[in-house]
Amino acid sequence: MLRIGIAGTGGMGRSRANAFEAIEGVKVIGAFARTAEKAAGFGDSAFTDYAKMLDTVDAVSVCLPNVIHSEYALKALEAGKHVLVE
């Protein structure tokens, strides 16, 4: 099973989470956001600490504002995770 974390909980984050959940063998573990309330409803976990989310997933979909894509993508790559950035 591929465990996915969603970084960002706006429209794109929700769209990606729904798409991943429809794929057999893929599980959305949770999402990262500035507040637990924003991260709730994505998988089983709401993360306000990005490093903690990285510790529990195999891959990350970066759905944050474009200006911070590289910061979060690089952190995930340095943690050895697969990364999707659009």
C-alpha atoms as an extended CHARMM CRD file, in Angstrom:
* protein
*
        86  EXT
         1         1  MET       CA              0.0000000000        0.0000000000        0.0000000000  PROA      1               0.0000000000
         2         2  LEU       CA              1.3010000000        3.4470000000       -0.9620000000  PROA      2               0.0000000000
         3         3  ARG       CA              0.7110000000        5.9460000000        1.8410000000  PROA      3               0.0000000000
         4         4  ILE       CA              0.1490000000        9.5220000000        0.6080000000  PROA      4               0.0000000000
         5         5  GLY       CA              0.2150000000       12.8160000000        2.4780000000  PROA      5               0.0000000000
         6         6  ILE       CA             -1.3750000000       15.9590000000        1.0840000000  PROA      6               0.0000000000
         7         7  ALA       CA              0.4530000000       19.2360000000        1.7210000000  PROA      7               0.0000000000
         8         8  GLY       CA             -2.2230000000       21.9250000000        1.4720000000  PROA      8               0.0000000000
         9         9  THR       CA             -5.9480000000       21.6850000000        1.9680000000  PROA      9               0.0000000000
        10        10  GLY       CA             -7.4470000000       24.0220000000       -0.6090000000  PROA      10              0.0000000000
        11        11  GLY       CA             -9.3210000000       22.9910000000       -3.7210000000  PROA      11              0.0000000000
        12        12  MET       CA             -6.3290000000       21.3060000000       -5.3430000000  PROA      12              0.0000000000
        13        13  GLY       CA             -5.5240000000       19.3930000000       -2.1490000000  PROA      13              0.0000000000
        14        14  ARG       CA             -9.0930000000       18.1150000000       -1.9230000000  PROA      14              0.0000000000
        15        15  SER       CA             -9.1030000000       17.1920000000       -5.6170000000  PROA      15              0.0000000000
        16        16  ARG       CA             -5.8450000000       15.2400000000       -5.3160000000  PROA      16              0.0000000000
        17        17  ALA       CA             -6.9950000000       13.4800000000       -2.1220000000  PROA      17              0.0000000000
        18        18  ASN       CA            -10.1950000000       12.3350000000       -3.8250000000  PROA      18              0.0000000000
        19        19  ALA       CA             -8.2780000000       11.1210000000       -6.8810000000  PROA      19              0.0000000000
        20        20  PHE       CA             -5.7610000000        9.1770000000       -4.7870000000  PROA      20              0.0000000000
        21        21  GLU       CA             -8.4860000000        7.5600000000       -2.6810000000  PROA      21              0.0000000000
        22        22  ALA       CA            -10.0150000000        6.1560000000       -5.8830000000  PROA      22              0.0000000000
        23        23  ILE       CA             -6.8220000000        4.2400000000       -6.7180000000  PROA      23              0.0000000000
        24        24  GLU       CA             -6.5610000000        0.6850000000       -5.4380000000  PROA      24              0.0000000000
        25        25  GLY       CA             -3.4810000000        0.2240000000       -3.2750000000  PROA      25              0.0000000000
        26        26  VAL       CA             -3.2390000000        3.9030000000       -2.3280000000  PROA      26              0.0000000000
        27        27  LYS       CA             -4.2400000000        5.3960000000        1.0300000000  PROA      27              0.0000000000
        28        28  VAL       CA             -4.3850000000        9.0820000000        1.9150000000  PROA      28              0.0000000000
        29        29  ILE       CA             -2.9410000000        9.1200000000        5.4260000000  PROA      29              0.0000000000
        30        30  GLY       CA             -3.7220000000       12.7710000000        6.0990000000  PROA      30              0.0000000000
        31        31  ALA       CA             -2.9970000000       16.3620000000        5.2270000000  PROA      31              0.0000000000
        32        32  PHE       CA             -0.6910000000       19.1310000000        6.3970000000  PROA      32              0.0000000000
        33        33  ALA       CA             -2.0380000000       22.6280000000        7.0450000000  PROA      33              0.0000000000
        34        34  ARG       CA             -1.3610000000       25.5420000000        9.3970000000  PROA      34              0.0000000000
        35        35  THR       CA             -4.2480000000       24.4950000000       11.6460000000  PROA      35              0.0000000000
        36        36  ALA       CA             -5.6730000000       21.1060000000       12.5900000000  PROA      36              0.0000000000
        37        37  GLU       CA             -9.1440000000       22.3110000000       11.5970000000  PROA      37              0.0000000000
        38        38  LYS       CA             -7.9880000000       22.9500000000        8.0240000000  PROA      38              0.0000000000
        39        39  ALA       CA             -6.1880000000       19.6050000000        7.8550000000  PROA      39              0.0000000000
        40        40  ALA       CA             -9.1300000000       17.5950000000        9.2050000000  PROA      40              0.0000000000
        41        41  GLY       CA            -11.1100000000       15.4010000000        6.8410000000  PROA      41              0.0000000000
        42        42  PHE       CA             -8.1750000000       14.1630000000        4.7420000000  PROA      42              0.0000000000
        43        43  GLY       CA             -7.5270000000       10.5480000000        5.6390000000  PROA      43              0.0000000000
        44        44  ASP       CA             -7.1760000000        9.6250000000        9.2980000000  PROA      44              0.0000000000
        45        45  SER       CA             -4.6990000000       12.2960000000       10.4070000000  PROA      45              0.0000000000
        46        46  ALA       CA             -4.4940000000       16.0790000000       10.5240000000  PROA      46              0.0000000000
        47        47  PHE       CA             -0.9100000000       17.3740000000       10.5930000000  PROA      47              0.0000000000
        48        48  THR       CA              0.2790000000       20.8320000000       11.6020000000  PROA      48              0.0000000000
        49        49  ASP       CA              3.8930000000       19.6050000000       11.6540000000  PROA      49              0.0000000000
        50        50  TYR       CA              5.1480000000       18.7740000000        8.1570000000  PROA      50              0.0000000000
        51        51  ALA       CA              8.0460000000       16.6620000000        9.4510000000  PROA      51              0.0000000000
        52        52  LYS       CA              5.6340000000       14.4510000000       11.3860000000  PROA      52              0.0000000000
        53        53  MET       CA              3.5700000000       13.9070000000        8.2640000000  PROA      53              0.0000000000
        54        54  LEU       CA              6.7200000000       12.9920000000        6.3370000000  PROA      54              0.0000000000
        55        55  ASP       CA              7.5180000000       10.3820000000        8.9840000000  PROA      55              0.0000000000
        56        56  THR       CA              4.2470000000        8.5480000000        8.2600000000  PROA      56              0.0000000000
        57        57  VAL       CA              3.9530000000        8.6070000000        4.4510000000  PROA      57              0.0000000000
        58        58  ASP       CA              5.6970000000        7.1910000000        1.3920000000  PROA      58              0.0000000000
        59        59  ALA       CA              4.7820000000       10.0780000000       -0.9040000000  PROA      59              0.0000000000
        60        60  VAL       CA              3.5790000000       13.6780000000       -0.7780000000  PROA      60              0.0000000000
        61        61  SER       CA              1.3830000000       15.6890000000       -3.1080000000  PROA      61              0.0000000000
        62        62  VAL       CA              2.3660000000       19.3540000000       -2.7350000000  PROA      62              0.0000000000
        63        63  CYS       CA             -0.7950000000       21.4410000000       -3.1640000000  PROA      63              0.0000000000
        64        64  LEU       CA              0.4270000000       24.6240000000       -1.4990000000  PROA      64              0.0000000000
        65        65  PRO       CA              0.8090000000       28.0930000000       -3.0630000000  PROA      65              0.0000000000
        66        66  ASN       CA              3.3140000000       28.0320000000       -5.9320000000  PROA      66              0.0000000000
        67        67  VAL       CA              5.7450000000       30.3540000000       -4.1790000000  PROA      67              0.0000000000
        68        68  ILE       CA              6.4600000000       27.7190000000       -1.4870000000  PROA      68              0.0000000000
        69        69  HSD       CA              6.3680000000       24.5820000000       -3.6700000000  PROA      69              0.0000000000
        70        70  SER       CA             10.1310000000       24.1860000000       -3.7560000000  PROA      70              0.0000000000
        71        71  GLU       CA             10.5630000000       24.5320000000        0.0160000000  PROA      71              0.0000000000
        72        72  TYR       CA              8.1120000000       21.7440000000        0.7910000000  PROA      72              0.0000000000
        73        73  ALA       CA              9.0620000000       19.5480000000       -2.1590000000  PROA      73              0.0000000000
        74        74  LEU       CA             12.7390000000       19.6860000000       -1.2010000000  PROA      74              0.0000000000
        75        75  LYS       CA             11.9730000000       18.7620000000        2.4140000000  PROA      75              0.0000000000
        76        76  ALA       CA             10.0320000000       15.7290000000        1.2090000000  PROA      76              0.0000000000
        77        77  LEU       CA             12.7520000000       14.7030000000       -1.2450000000  PROA      77              0.0000000000
        78        78  GLU       CA             15.4150000000       15.0610000000        1.4470000000  PROA      78              0.0000000000
        79        79  ALA       CA             13.2810000000       12.7560000000        3.6250000000  PROA      79              0.0000000000
        80        80  GLY       CA             13.3630000000       10.1690000000        0.8160000000  PROA      80              0.0000000000
        81        81  LYS       CA              9.7200000000       10.5720000000       -0.2070000000  PROA      81              0.0000000000
        82        82  HSD       CA              8.1570000000       10.4530000000       -3.6560000000  PROA      82              0.0000000000
        83        83  VAL       CA              6.8170000000       13.8990000000       -4.5480000000  PROA      83              0.0000000000
        84        84  LEU       CA              4.1040000000       15.1900000000       -6.8740000000  PROA      84              0.0000000000
        85        85  VAL       CA              4.2000000000       18.9370000000       -7.4970000000  PROA      85              0.0000000000
        86        86  GLU       CA              1.9050000000       20.6750000000       -9.9590000000  PROA      86              0.0000000000
